Each structure stands twice: as C-alpha cells, then as structure tokens.
Amino acid sequence: MRKFYVFLIVSVVFFSCETSKNTQKSLVVNNSEALNNAIENAKPDDIIVLKDGNWKDLEINFKANGTENHPITIKAETPGGVVISGVSQLKFGGNYLVVDGLHFKGGYAKGNVVDFKLDDEHIGNYCTLTNTVIEDFNKMERDDSDRWVQFWGRHNTLSNCYIAGKTNRGPTIRIDLKGNEHINNHHRIINNHFGPRPPKGGASGETIQLGDSYTSMAPSYTLVENNLFEECNGEVEIISSKTNFNQFKNNVFYKSEGSLVTRHGNYCTIEGNYFIGDGINKNIGGIRVINTGHTIINNYFYNLIGESFRSPLAVMNGIPKSPLNRYNQVTDVVVAYNSYVNCKSPWQFGVGVNTDQKDVLPASEIRSAIPIRTIVANNTLYNSKSDSLIVVAHDKIEGVTFKSNAINNQGGYFYPVDGIAASNFEIKSISENVFIPTETLTIEPYLGFGFDKITSDLFGNSRTSNNGVGAIVETAVGDPGIFDKSKYGPSWFTQDNQTKEGQVFEISVSDNIQKKIDEAENGDTILLNSGVYSISNSLKISKAITVKAKSKGETIINYNGEAATALFELHPKGFLNVEGLVLKGNNSTKAFASLKENMFTHFGLEVNNIAIQGFNFALKVYKQAFAEHITFSNTLISDCNNGLELSEEINDKGDYNTEYLTINNCEFNNVKQNVIDYYRGGYDESTIGGNLIVKNSTFNNCGKLEKNGILLNHRGIVNVNLMDNTFKNNPVKLVALLWGAKNNSAANNTILNSGGIITEQNLKLTLMY
C-alpha cells in the first residue's frame, strides 16, 4: 500500500510539471495594440516578446498577476534590440511581473519613465526590471521633475541595468513610502551600473533617494548592493537615505562628486563599499552621517580630499528639536573596521555647524547639536605624505569616542587624540586603486557592544580566528575586480567610449557655414579661411564642434540677423569651441546664446582668441539652460550693451546656469551693463554652488548702466576668485561684493576710479525649506 501512495505522489508531481510546461506561452508582438491585448490575456508563466525595432511613443501598462514560481514576463526579442523612444513609459500594476532587455533612449516620459504603480488600486509587488538601459531620457525642461525609476509597493527589484545621463530635476531612482502598502518594502537595487549623471546646477539631482522627509521615520529595509556608481555628479548626495533600516553593501563609488548620505531616518548599515577619488577633485566625497543608530563597517576609502560635506567621513551637527525636513542630531553611530588610504583630513565632526550665521538664519536652521554616543574604532589610516589634520573638529567632539585606530602618517605630527595610535605598517597594491597592509597589524581591536556580530572583513574573510583592525584582515588576497564592468548592468550593453579623430572641413567666404556644421560630426573642426563672412541666420550648434579661423584675426563674421537672435545658437548637446575669429553685431543681436526653452540637456562653450564687438549681448544664457563649463580666454569684448549674463534662475531654489564660469586674460571695454552677471539664489548646500574665476583681465569704462552699481555680479555663487585683474575708469560704486562665509576671495587686483571690492560675511538669501 505504501508503494502505491509513493507512486501516486510521484505521478501527480510529474503530471503537474508537464501541465505547467504545456501551459507556458510565448507570444511575439510587433505593435502597441498587440502588446496591450497580450497583457490583458496574460497568465502565469507567459512570456510576451517585443519584436526588435524602434517602439516610439509606447506606454506599457503592465497590469497582470503572475505567481512566485510562475511570473509573467515582457522581454525584448533580442536583449537591447527593442528601443523605446518618443514619449514613452512603463508602469507595473500587479504581482510577480518581469520586464527584461529594453533600451530607453531618444525620448522622455509624461510622468516617470518606469513606475512600480499604475494607480492607487494597482501597485507593483514582487516585480522586476532587469537587463535594461535608460540613457538621456530627459524631459524637455530642466525644472520639469521626474524619476527614471519610481518604486512603490513591496519586494520590487531593479537589477543589472545601466542608467545614465539624467539632467533634469528629480532623483534618478526614488523609493516612496506614502502609505502602509509601501512601508517595510524590502526593495532591492542590485548589480546595476549607474553611469555619469552630470551636475544639475541645483538641488534634487540625487542618483538614488530612499523616501522623503515626511516619511523618514518609516521602515523601508531597502537593499542597495553590488552597484557601480561612476561619475554620479548630480549633487552632493549620490544616495540620499531618508528612511529606516536600509542597507548599502558592496557598492563602488568611483570619481563621483558627492557622498552616500544618511540624510533622514535611522539604523542604516553601510558595509563593504569602496569610495575612490582621484586625489585632485575636492568634490568627490565619502559618507556623510546624520541621525541615529547607523553602522559603518568594512568600507574602503582611497584618494579622497574633499572637505566639510564632501569629506571622506563627515559627521554632521544637528538642529535641536529639528523638524523632519532638516538635520537631526547624530547619536549612537558606530564607525569601525574601515580603511583609509591617502585621504586628506578623513574624519570631520560637527560638519555644518552654522552658529556664526544666527544673524541671517532663524533658530530653526541653526545646527548646534553636536554628535553624541558615537564610536570610531578599529580603523586604519595610511598616508603616503603626512597630514597634520586627521581629525577635524568643526565643533566640540566630546561625544565621540576613539578606540584602537592605527595610523601611518609617515612620522608626521598630527593632533593627538586618545584612541588613535601611530603605527609603521606598510601597504601594497593588489589592483588599481586598491591597497592593503603588507602584514596583519598587531594592535588589539576594541571589542565594543555588538562588535562580535562583525564576523567578516571587506573581502568576506572570517574575523573569528584572525581579527585585526581595518577593513582587510588577510594579506594574501587577490584583485577584488571591483572595476570589472561585466559584474554590473546588462551583459549586452557596452558604453561607447571610443573617441574618433576629428576631421577638418576648410571653407571659404562663398561656402555655407551651417551646411558644413550639419555635415560635421562630434569632434570635427570647421576651419574658416580669411575674409569677411556675412551671416543673416543663426548658426545652430547641437554637437561637439570647433569653429576656428585659419589665421587669427583675419576671419571676420558680420552678423546681421533679426533683433534678439544669436550668431551662435547653442542647442542641447551643443558643445562649441571657437577660436581666432572677429565677431561683429548690429547692437540688437547676441554673439552666443542658449535656446529659450527645451534645453533638455547640457551645452558647453569655450571662447579663445576672439574679438566680440557691437552686440546687445556677448553671451545670454536663459532660464533652465545649463553648461558644466563656460570659458572665455584671450578675448576682447567691446562696445556691447551687455556682457555675460547668466542670471535668470531667480526662483531662489538653488539653481544656476553653469558650474564653472572662467574668464582668463580677457579685456572688457565699454560694456554698459551685466558685464558679468552670474546668479544663484536660496540657501542650498546640495550642490557645488557655482565657480567664478576672473583672472589677468582688464575692465575699462564698463557698467555705466548697471542699476545696482556693481560691476561684477555673482550673488549667491559659492566659489569666487578675482585675481590679478585691472579695473579702470568704471563708473560704478563697487567692483564686486564678496560673500565672506563662502569661498569668495580677491587678490592682487588693481582698481583705478572704479569703486572697490568689499566683503559681506553673511549674505541674506531666501530660505528654500
């Protein structure tokens, strides 16, 4: 009888499996109508295959329900062979759904690009987006906010995707917890490659944001693991954690201008991550700590030289009785078993203290609550050159305890702190950017409360029988392969980083310049022979191109276009380098200008050895346009109504029009107003804040129509350097008004009959929050 029952059970299992196999259905669709019909009729285990090609203006409303072992899948016929373009988006509304192998490019979404929710009644749970690329899928205006992946529901996954190029407002990835159905969500963001996100030039440019201020006390339990963050430069927060119980494990942050930030919420685990800089860029950060109960262990920091908010470890001051959207006091944080190699002033405490700004800020903004019950133990620091400021105390640090930390400072003096001991250990390279001690350090690790639960090191080696300080306990280890890009993102996608050698198109006065520009490709040069070129329509620039004179000063362009138009009209992706030309206007036109609207991504401008004469504006950058670099060098700007105007971001939300405005060895003569007008408004610390460099330049008889009586206007710009300039006979009250509390400076300037340069320590700006 027993044998009979065994036979019966085996038969049932066998036929069940056969039935499952027989009910699986794969259906190829080639248009949106067929796709919608397939979704409407989909059953567990079904696979809907999108035929390869360009799917334009596609809205995928994936409303269906699979099961745990039998999901419903939408996939590309060939991974990467399906391009989603135009006004398109993907929404999940159901359980156990998978989307695989799509390529979003050449478009934007009405709402979010990918949304794990159709509506409040149809939310994605246990859904997955995998093996997919989203690149340059920006809305038409920089201030038009969206997310490229918006998480809702529970147990959803983003895996093995490549996501890069977001320039408009809004975090690239966001997890929302507005409602009980979205908390305790256990989402996973794993094995992705987050490629370059250029600086946004304003707030809300995070790569990942987990929650928001008003749900920051909610439990999330999101896992962010095994991802590569490469040149994620949108703002100071690469990852902004704003909920409780999140884990950030085994990620690589490479040359990314920002930090992993516990902005709100509590009890994050930050473990086994690599933070790698270049030893040059001060904007590349590490970890910034706010709030309670975080555990920071087994992380590796290399070549980071950032300061304050962007330091390798920045532990902030909080606001007493802080509102949810500001800064809570740091308490009960553990920083243990981490390794720092060639990091400048790696440990900074009391970051953000601003008691000296009480005259211009309300009490609710004053960060005076120092970190307490915080322990820094069992870490190693190695410097190839000595550093006298290992610990930077921006405020009192009696609430921080140091235990069993070892430092090789090459014998150089550093401010003595109990719990930090000099050591002569050496290091060796096991791969590019990764160095480990040559031998196990003899210093006895501190065994604090809960330290027994730290059972392995950065490479997964056991600490049980061979524990030591620092992130690595074994010395006989190989290359961890953290830059092996096959580990991250889709297997089918390869970034095209090849730079072809540009061609030169030599033209004469009789040739059509715009036609040659249109024929040229990125990196090419339009070489203008000597002569006088008469241009009546704007030259439209939408690629990276050089326009230069064959002989400096012998090529003259007379622009007689309609009033308010620009000789060079800079479009999205228009990166223009001009050299050696003489540009002449009719007093009503512009030499260079961005578009007034639809600047959906960045432009750039480099002007060298140019004469700009008789224009209404030498440069006009409109609202929502942004360039990472604008440079004028060895250039004459004369007899223009306006000079360089970048001042339309007056909503005081922290936005500005360029990250770096550089003026070097230039001459400004008889420019009536807006000689240099570069504006950023609103108290906001999430960005670099703009950079203005004016050096070796001369200003003669400029600013006579300037309404505020200031020659160089740079209100709200954080980094300003005026150096080795001459200001002569400019009918203004002031040459410049510097912001003393920020990085504004002036040196070796000659001022003759032109007002002066003064400093205002605390500048009053609009509160953004």
Buried (B, 14 or more C-beta within 10 A) or exposed (E): EEEEEEEEEEEEEEEEEEEEEEEEEEBEBBEBEBBBBBBEEBBBBBBBBBBBEEBBEBBBBBBBBBEEEBBBBBBBBEBBBBBBBEEBBBBBBBBBBBBBBBBBBBBBBEEBBBBBBBEEEBBBBBBBBBBBBBBBBBBBBBBBEBBBBBBBBBBBBBBBBBBBBBBBBBBBBBBBBEEEBBBBBBBBBBBBBBBBBBBBBBBBBBBBBBBBBEBBBBBBBBBBBBBBBBBBBBBBBBBBBBBBBBBBBBBBBBBBBBBBBBBBBBBBBBBBBBBBBEEEBBBBBBBBBBBBBBBBBBBBBBBBBBBBBBBBBBBBBBBEEBEEEBBBBBBBBBBBBBBBBBBBBBBBBBBBBBEEBEEBBEEEBBBBBBBBBBBBBBBBBBBEEBBEEBBBBBBEBEBBBBBBBBBBBEEBEBEEBEBBBBBEBEBEEBBEBBBBBEEBBEBEBBBBEEBEEBEBBBBEBEBEEEBBBBBBBBEEBEEBEBBEBEBBBBEBBEBEEEEEEBEEBEBEBEBEBBEBBEEBEEBBBBBBBEBEBEBEBBBBBBBBBBBBBBEBEBBBBBBBBEEEBBBBBBBBBBBBBBBBBBBBBBEBBBBBBBBEEEBBBBBBBBBBBBBBBBBBBBBBBBBBBBBBBBBBBBBBBBBBBBBBBBBBBEBBBBBBBBBBBBBBBBBBBBBBBBBBBBBBBBBBBBBBBBBBBBBBBBBBBBBEEBEBEBBBBBBBBBBBBBBBBBBBEBBBBBBBBBBEBBEBBBEEBEBEEBBBBBEEEBBEBBBBE
